[in-house]
Amino acid sequence: MTGEATQRRERILAALAARAGERVSGGALARELGCSRAAVHRHVDALRATGVPIAATRAGYVLDPSADPVVPSAVMPLLVDPLAGPVMWMAETGSTNDEASRLARAGAGEGTVVGADHQTAGRGRRGRAWVDDPGMALMFSVILRPRVSPVDAGLLPIVVAVGLADALDACGVPDVGIAWPNDILTGGAKVAGILCEMAADQERVTWAVAGMGVNVGPVPDVPGGRWTPGSLADLGVRPRRMDLLVAALGAIGRRYGAWLEHGPGAITAAFGRRDHLAGRPVVVGTPAGEVTGIGSGIDPLGRLVVQAGDAQVTVASGEVTGVDRR
């Protein structure tokens, strides 16, 4: 498919998404795109072949109101530095992190976004599988090129988590909390997860990829998770995925830029206000064995602090295997 065809299909989809559930005439679309009505029909057929629910009537085309497409050409004009795109979106991919990592190795710039309506090989931390129903989650990865040391980059998942929580706040999601290091919770249920991966030498980070998934619509049953899976729809809050993507990239970009310019202070303070583990009894599995104690925040490098009796233990790499959820 040519670039011109892609652009026209995106413009058609954007026009229909702006009036979901309403008829938009083929003539109006043809005039907007500067093409024939027959060409519009061909592009609509191509969109329908990818699973986009567009009905054709005598009065025009109707996008099913339940559809929630992400249209890069509609998103990109709304983005700002440092995370200003380009945005690439696919109906299906194995893993957006894998695709973004490939692009990062090839030299793609900071702010490049790769997203998909469905992942067939999505994953979380420590090899866990990410499971989604097509079109029900906002799943994307963004390329970052922070000029920091690998040690300082340990705070990056926290930066992204705080930014994503800010965006959910702005979209009306209540009581957004963060469970170290990468789970976003509300009402005790997990509504989003983050996976950061990077390439670095001893002195600096070459590139990083921050991948995230937000359960916008209903979620499939995922047995064995640390948290009960939840969704924004469960809360009665269901923003359009495009709107949430714009909000997330803007909020993460602001937190990321402030961290690089001013250091970790504001990020650790913002995390502290959302810290779901603070003051709770926790059990943390580490390479050196289990740590049991009370969650006591994070340090400037993003490490979990646990008050274990009379000692404070910092955990750089570990798994919270038990937490008092009351």
N, C-alpha and C positions, 0 to 999 in steps of 0.2 A: 504494500500500500504506500502510495506516495505521501510526501509531507503535506501537499495541498489537500489531498483527500482526508488525511487525518485532521487537519485544521477545520475543514468544512464539517466533518462529523462531530467534532467537539463543539463547534458553533451551533449546530442543530441541537445537540444534546443540552447545551447551556440555555438555549432559548426555550426548550421544552421544560427543563428543570425549573426555570424561573416562573413557569405557569403550570406546574404539575397539576394534573387533573382537569386542565382546561384545554379546549381545542385550539390549535394553532394551524392556520391554513397553510397548505403547501405553497400557495402564491406568496404569502408573507415571508415564508422562509426563503423562497427563491429570490425575492427582491433583496432580502438582507444579505444573502450570500453571493448575489450576482451570478446566478446560474439558472438553469431551467428547472421546471417542476419535476421533470423526469429524473434529473440528476438528484434532486432532493429525495425523491422516492427511492432511488438506488442507495443513497447514503442511509436513509432510514432502515431499509432492508438489511444493510450491513450492520447497523447498530443492533437491530433485533436478533441477528444471527449470533451476536456475542452475548445475548441474554438480556438486553435492555428491554423492559416491558413497554413498548410503544404500540398503541392501537391506531389503526388507520381507519378513519371514517370519511364519509362524503364531505363533511365540514372541515376536515383537517386531521392533524395528528395529536394524540393525547398520550402523555407520559403517565403511567400508573402512579397515583399519589403515594403509594408505598415505596416507590423507587427512591433511591438516595445516591445518585451518581456523584463521583468526584471528577470534575472537568478541569484539567490543567490550565487551559486557556482562560477559564473564569477565575481560577485561583491566583495565578501568577501576578496579575496587576495589583493584587491586594497585599503582596508580600513586601517586606522591607529588609534591608541589611541588618545583621549578617546572614540571615537565612532567607534569601530571596529567590531560591530556585536555581536552575530550572526544575520543573516538576514533571516526572514521568509516572504515568499510571497504567496499570495492567489489569485485565480482568482476572488473571490468575498467574501466580508464579510459585516457585518452590519456597523461597525465602527472600523477603525484601532486603534483609541484612546481607545475604550472600550477593545479591545483585548490586547493592550499593558498594560493597567491599570491592567487587570486580571493577566498578567504575572508579573508585578511589585509587586503586592500584594503577589504573590507566591514566590518572591525572585529573579526574573530574574535580571541579572547584568546590570550595566550601559553600554549603547551602543547597547543594544538589539533593533533590528529594526523589525517592523511589517508593511508590505505593502500589497496593494491589487490593482488589476486592476479595480475594481469597488466596490463602497460602496453603500449599500442599505439604510443605516441609518446614513450617514455622517452628521456632524454638524459643525457649526462655533460658534462664540461667541454668547451669549445670546439666545441660542436655535435655531439659524438660521439653515436651512437645507443646506447641501452641495450637489450639483447636478452634476453628471458627466456622460459622456458616456463611456462605458467600453473601457479601453486601451488608452483613450485620455488624461488622467491626470497622473501625478506622485503623488501618495498619500501614505504617510507613517507616522508612529509615531515612535519615539525613546525614550527609557527609560533613564532618567537622575537621578543621585543621588547626587545633589550638597550639600555640607556641609555648608549650609548657613541658616540663620534664615528665617522664613516666610516673614518678612518685606523685607529683602534683595532680596528674590526670586521674588519680584515684577518686577525686571529688566529682569527676564528670557525671557519673550516674546520678549523683545527688543534684547537681545543677539541672540536669534534664528533668528529674522527677519534680523538683520545685517548680520549674517552668510549666510543666504539663499540669500540675495541680493548680497553678495560677489560671491557666486557660480553662480548666473545668469550672473553677469558681466563676470566671467571667461568663460562662455559658449557663450559669444557674444551678450547677450541681452543688448540693449542700454537704457540709461537714467533710471536706476532702482531707484525708490524712495520708501519710506515707509510712510504710513499714520498711525499714532499712533492708536492702539499699534501693529496691526497685519496684515495690508493689504500691499501687495507688488504691486506697480503700475509701469507702464511704458506707456508713451504717454497718461496719464490720465485714462487708463483702468486698472482694477484689474486683474493681472495674477496669483496671489497666495495669499493664506490665511494661517494663523497659529492659532492653538488653543492649549494653554498650560493648563494642569490640574495637580494637585498635592495633595499629602497627607502630612500633617504636624501636629506636636504638637506645643505647645507654644514656644519651643526653636529651633526646627530644622525641616527641610524638610526631610521626610522619603523617598519619591520618587516623581519624576515629569515625566510627559509624554508630549512631544512636538510633536503635530501632524501638518502636513502641506500638502497642496494640491497645485500643480502647474499645471495650464492649459497649457499642451504641445500642444495638438491638438485642433481642433475646439471645442467650448463650446456650450452647450445647452442654450437656452434663459432662463434667470433667472430674472423674473420681481421683482421690488421692492427693488433691492439692492442699497447700497449707491453709488456704482461705476459701471460704464459700464463694463461688463465682457469682458476680452480680453484673448488672448492666445499667446504663443510664435510663433505658426504657423502664426498668423496674422501679426507678425513682420518680417516674412521671416527667422526666427531663430527657428529651430526645432531639438535640440540635442536629441540623443537617451536617453530614460528614464534611462537606466543603467548608462550612463555617467553623467547625471545630478544628479542621486542619489549619486554616488561616490563623485562628486564635492560638493554637499550639505553637506554630512556627514563630509567631510574633512574641509570645511570652517566653518561650525557651531562648529565643535570640536575645531578648533583653537580659535575662539572667546570665546567659553565657557571656555576653559582652561585658556586663558589670563584673563578673568573676575575673575575666582576663585583665580588666583595667584596674580593678580595686582590690582583688584578692578574695579570700574565702569568707570574710566576716559576715557580709550580708546574706550569703547563701546558707551558712550554718545557722544563723539566727532564724531565717525563714523556715528552714527545715525543722528547727526546734519547735516552732509554733504548730507544726503539723505532725510531729513525731508520734506515731501510734504506739511505739514501744516504750516511750519514756514513762518511768515509774511502774512498769509492769514486770512481773517475774518472767524471765526468758531462759530458754536453753539454746545455746548456740554450738553447733558442731564446727570444729576447726581442725586443721591438719594435726594439731597437737593434742586433740581430745576435746571433750565437751566443756563448755563454760556455762555455769549456772549462776544467775544473779538477777539484778534489777537493771533494766534498760536505762541508760543515763546519757543519752544523746550521742553526738558524734564529735570527733575532733576536727581540726582544720584540714586534715587529709581525707576526710570522709570515712574514717574508721569508726565502727560501732564501739561505744564505751559501755562496759558492763560493770556494775558495782557488785563484785563477788566477795561477800563478807567484808572484811576490812581492806580489801585490795580493789583497785580499779584495773580492769583488763581491757585493752584495746584490741579489736578484731578487724584485721584488714581484709581477710578472706574467710568466709564462713557461711554457714547456713543456719538461720533461725529455725530450729526444729520443734520448738515448743514455746508457746506464749500464752499468758493469761489473757483471754479475750474479753473478760468482763469489762 
